[in-house]
Amino acid sequence: METNDIGNNYVGMDSSMLLDMAHSKHATEQQKNAAVSQQFESVLVKQFLKEALKPMFKGVFNEEGGAHRMYRHFFTDAISESIASGGGFGVSSILQQQLNQASSSKNSEKIEKK
């Protein structure tokens, strides 16, 4: 299965959902790799946006207030998940390719040992 066939279904999963999937016997290695790499890219995009959007929020709210931090957090989350689910920066697909190659080479080594 190609990484593009999997889609970006895993962006926005919380950590408990991701942990459940990692230990699931019903998910394939490719699905697990896709979920982890998409979540990684989403977090990476959030970190970039957190700094990049700071000037945009200056003077909008009381910068020391909780409402300002909460609004900025939700806004950044929404944008980063949208970017990641739309294909992101390509980090997820590269990471998926590397993880899938590593898992397929492990499987072939197991078969050779038998």
Secondary structure, 3 states (H helix, E strand, C coil): CCHHHHCCCCCCCCHHHHHHHHCCCCCCHHHHHHHHHHHHHHHHHHHHHHHHCHHHHCCCCCCCCHHHHHHHHHHHHHHHHHHHHCCCCCHHHHHHHHHHHHHHHHHHHHHHHC
